[in-house]
């Protein structure tokens, strides 16, 4: 479907209403998620080629996420005061540095150092300060009624970019190997391309106007009463972020990088096929995000988050029970077709229930809690894979995610965004 036809859809009203800054934020999302998808399919394979064991791979991936969380904590909680564009550019620099170091050495100590201070995505999903700041700015780039739909499109284009990146990463590596390039060098080409995407990202961020910054009158919270950028919404954001950490830990057990590695170990799948599988998975995930806005308008943001997430996690636990590659792939694609409906609804819910000058901090703290949660998981999965327990990460992930869903519904049912409060007040 061409761009003109997409924009003509009724669901695309939010896109048509975007300001120039909004369109640029969508472009940065595409560049970044393409880079993350590109790297995710080959990262574990590359680390194995440079000589790391399964345990060391898990350790590097864990430290990648943990270091990112520590740095992003400071960046996102100060972004509304020190400048959103400036913070985004710092993130781009960290992304480039990490890519260059990963591409240029196989020394475990240097890889660990780059993992701690850099921005590397082992999952194909968001890392770094980028998404939190973009989420805070996006509601200002289109009229308020389009908020959830806007986040749905934001996630759709991100998932599509991740899908294309995963496909490209697998095809590039496989094509280079087909003409005689050593596997380690073919994977290194992908890692260098990741670093180049960080440069392209910085160029687009430099084009953002001052309108993406928090207006001065909106940053008037008493600094004594503020904690990590929060004031009035602290009682909502902290438990929300804590539960999100549990969900992220569960997801970290089956990161896209580790899931690709699992398919390789279980069925002997090569890089090109892995790229194709995760191209389809991420494409389905993006389409599921778009459907979320329509469902949320009927049953509510929180209910959409929970009632679409539970069946997707049941499907996740069924993947390792499949005896053949086609069946495992089919169940995985079915899972991804509903797995991301909670993402735009969660993002829309969070920015709606906090004050405008708390949005970067709220989104940042939640993102960092998720990163911390997911950072502890790959080392656990690495140990399980090394022990031959290939199916356990899938079972543990699905069970923990279902527990998170139920706790989220119980804990936040009384906290409603303004539009749902207004609907409830109508007799």
N, C-alpha and C positions, 0 to 999 in steps of 0.2 A: 504494500500500500504506500503510495507516494505521500510526501509531506503535506501537500495541499489537501489531499483527501483526509488525512489524519486530523488536520486543523479544522476541517469542515464538520467533524463529528460533534454531536451535542456534548459529549464528555470532555471535549477539548476546549471548552469555553475558558477554563482557567489558563490554558496556554495562550489563547488569543489575547487575554487580558494582561499578560506579563509585560512589565516594563523592560527596557533595554538591559538593566542590571539583572533582572530575573532570567532573561535569556542567556546572559553570560554565566550565571550560576548553574544553569542547566548544562551549558557547554563544559564547564569545569568538572561537573559531575560525570559527564561522558568520558572526558579524557582520563580522569582519575580511575574510574571503575574499569575502563578498558585496560589500563596499566595493571590494576590489581588482578583482573582475570587472566591477563597475559602471563603473569608471574606464577599464579597459584597452581597451574597445572604442572609446571616443571620444577618448582622450587625444591620440593623434597627429593625429586629425582636428581637435581643438580647437586644438592648437598650430599647425597649418597655417592655421586660420582667423584666429588672432591675428597672422599674418604671418611665421611662421618658415619658412625654407626646409627642404628635406629634410636638408641637412647640419646645420642648426641643431637640427632635431628630434632627429637622432641624437646630437648633442652634449648636449642637455638630458637625454635619457634615460640617456646614459652617466654624466653627472655625478650624476643622481638616484641611480643604483645605487652609484657610487663614494663619494659622501658618506654614504649610508646605511651602507656597509660600515665606514667610518672611525668613525662614531659608535657603531654597534652593537658594534664590536670592544671598546671600553672597557666598554660597558654589560653585555654578556653575560659577559665574563671577570671581572667584579666582582659579578655578580648574586648569587651564592651567599653572598657575604660582606656586601654592602650591603643585600640584601633583594630577593627576586624581585618581590614586589608593587610595591615602589617603582620598580624598573627598568621594569616593564611600564607603569606610569603615566607615566613620562617618555616612553616610546615613543608613548603615546597623544597626549601634548602635541605631539610632533614631527609626528605624523600630521595633527592639526588645523591646526597652523601652515602646513604645506605646502599643504594643501587650500585654505585661505583665501587664501594668496598666489597660488597658481595661478589661482584664480577671479577675482582682483581686478586682475590686471595682464597686459599683453602685452609688457612690457619684458623684453628678453632677459636683461639683467643681473640683474634681480630674480628672474626665473624660474630662472636658474642658481644664484643664492644660495639660493633656497628648495629647489632640487633637491639642493644639497649638504648643507644642515643638516636638511632635513625627511625625512619618510617618505612616499614616493609609490611605488606599484607600477605600472610600465609593462607588466608581463608578465601580470598577473592572478594571479601567484604570490606567495609569502611574501617580504616584506622587513622590515627592522627587527629589534628584539631579541625579538619576541614568540614566534616558533616555537621558538627554541632554549630559552627558559626554560620554555615549556609542555612541550616534550619532556622536559626534565629533571624536571619535576614529575609528569607523567602516570604513570610507572611506580609511583609511590607511591600512586596513587588506585585501584588494582585489584590483585588477586593476581598474582604474578610469571608464572604460566603463561599469562596472558592478554596478555602484553606486545605481541607482534607483532600479534595480533588487534585490540588496542586502537589501535595505530598505524594499522592498516588502516582502522578506522572513523573515526579522526581525519582521515585523508586523504580518505575517502569524503565525510564531511559537508563538508569544506573544498572539495572539487571540486564538490559539488552547490551549495554556496553561491556559488562562483565562477560556475558555470553560470547560476544564477538572476540573479546580479548582471550578467553579460554580457548576458543577455536583457533585463533591466530597463533597463540603460543604453541599449541600442539602441532599445528601444521608447519610452522617455521622450523621447529626442532626436527620434526620428522623429515621434512624436505631437505634440510641441510645434511642430515645423516644419510639420506638416500644418495647424495652426490659425494659421499666420502668424508664428510666432516665428522670428527670424533664427537660422540654424544656430549661430553663435557663442554666442548666448544660450542655446540649447537645450543645448549642450555644457556651458556654465557652470553650469547647474542641476545637472547630474550631478556636476561637481566640488565644488559646495557640499554636495551630499548626501554625498559622500565624507568631507568634513570633519565633518559631523554624525555619521557612523558612528564617527568617532574619539571623540567625546564619549560615545556609547552604550557603546563599548568600555571606557572608563575607569570608567563606573558599575558594570559587571559585575566588573571587576578589583578594585574597592573592596570587593566582597562576598566575596572569597576569604578563607579563614581562615588563621591562622598555620601550619596544617599543610602548606601548600605550600612553606614555607621549609625550607632545609637544617637538619637537626637539629645542634645545637652539637657533638655528639661526632663528627659526620661531617665537620666542617670542621677537622679537626685536623692537616692536612698541614703539614709544616715550611714556613713562608713563604719561607725561603731556597732550599729545593729546588723551590719552585713557580715556574712560569713561565707567565704568562698563565692562571693557574688550573689548570695541569696539573702533575702530578708523575710518578706511576708510568706513566701511559699516553701519555706524550709521544711515544715511538717509534712508537706506532700512530696517534695522532691526526694528527700532522703530515703523514706521507705520505698518509693518507686524505684530509685536507683539500686537499692539493696536487693529487691526482688529481681530486677533486671540482671544483676550480677549472677544470680542462680541460673537464669535462662541462658546467659552467655557462657557460663561454665559448661552447661550441658551441650550447647552448640559447639564449643571448643573441642569437645571429645570427638567430633566428626567434622572438623574443618574441611573445606573443599580440598586443600592440599593433601590432608590425611585420607580423605575419602577417595581421591584419585589414586593415592598410593595403595589403599586397600583394594581397589579394583585391579590394580597392577599385580598385587600379590595373590589375590584370590583367583583371577581369571587370566593373568598374563597379558593384560591389555597394554598396547603401546601408546605413545604420546598422542598420535593423531586421533585415535579412537577416543582416548580420554578427553581430548579437546572437543570432539563432536558431542560426546555425552553431556559434558558440562555446558556446552553451547545451548543444547536443548533444555537442560535443567534451569539455567539462568533465564532463558527466554520465557519459559512457563512461569517462573517466579515473578518476573516483571508483569506479565499479564494478570497474574493473581492479585498483584498490588493495585492494579487499575480497577478491578472488580470490587475491591474493598470499600471504595468511596461510596458506591451505590448501596452496598449492604449496610454500611454504617449510618447512612441517612435514614434507614428504616428501623434498625434495631439498636443503634448507639455505638459509639466508638469502642467502649470497653467490652461490650458484648461481642463485637466483631473480632476484637483482638483474641478473645478467649475461645469462642465457639468455632473459629476456623483453624485455630492452632492445634487443638487437641487431636482431631483426626489426622492432621499432617504428621504428628508425632507417633501415632499408631503405625502409619505407613513407614516411617523411618525405622521402627523396630522390626518391620517385616523384611527389609532389604537383605540382611544377611541370611535369612531363611530361604532365599531363592536359590535354586540349584544351578541355574544357568545364567550366563551374562545377559541374554535378552530379557529374561524375567526380572533380574535384579535391576536392569536399566529401566524397565517399564514401571516398576514400583517406585524407583527413585524419581522418575519424571512425574508420576502421579502425586508423589509427596510434594515436589516443588510446585506443582500446579496450584496448591492451596497454602503453601508454607509461608508466603510473604504477605498475606493479607493483614497480619498483625503489625507490620512495620509502618506503613503510612498512617494507620489509625493510632498507633502508639505515639508517633512523632506529632501528629496533629493534636492528640489529646494533651500531651505534655506542654506544648507551647500555648495551648488554650487556657490551661488552668494556672499559669504563672503570669506575673506581671511582665510587660514588654522588656524592661531593663534587667530581668532575670533570665531571659530566654537563652542567651549564650551559656550562662553558668549552669542552668538546669539541664540543657541538652548536653553540655560538656560533661557535667558530673555523671549523668546517666550513661553517656558514651564511655566514659573512663571506667565506671563501675563494670560495664559490659566488657571492656577490654581486660580489666583485671580478672574478671571471672573467666574469660576465655583463655587468658594467659596461663592459668594454672592447669588447664586441661591437656594441652598437647603432650606434656611430659608424661602424664598418666596414660594417654593413648599410646605413646611411644613404648612405654614399658609393657603394656598389654599386647601390642603388636609383636614386640620382641619375644614375648612369652608364648606366642602362637594363639592368643585369645582374640582372634580377629573380629568376632561378632560382639564382644562385650561392650565396646564403645557405643555401638548402635543402641543396645538395650538400655544402657545407663543414661544415655542422652535422652531418649524418648521418655523414660520414666521421670526424670528430673524436670523435663519441660512440661509435662502434664501437671506435676505438682506445682510448678510456677504458675501455670494458667489458673488453677483453682485458687491459689493464694492471691493472685492479682484481682480476681473477681470478688473475692471476699473482702479484701482490704480497701478497694477503691470504688465500690458500687455507689457510695454516697457522695463521691467527688465528681461533679459533672461539669463539662465545659459550658460556657455561656449559652450557646445555641440550644443545648439540650435542656438547660434550666428554663429557658424561655418557652420551649415546647411543653414542658411539664406544667408550666404555670397557666397555659391556655386551658380554659374549662372545656 
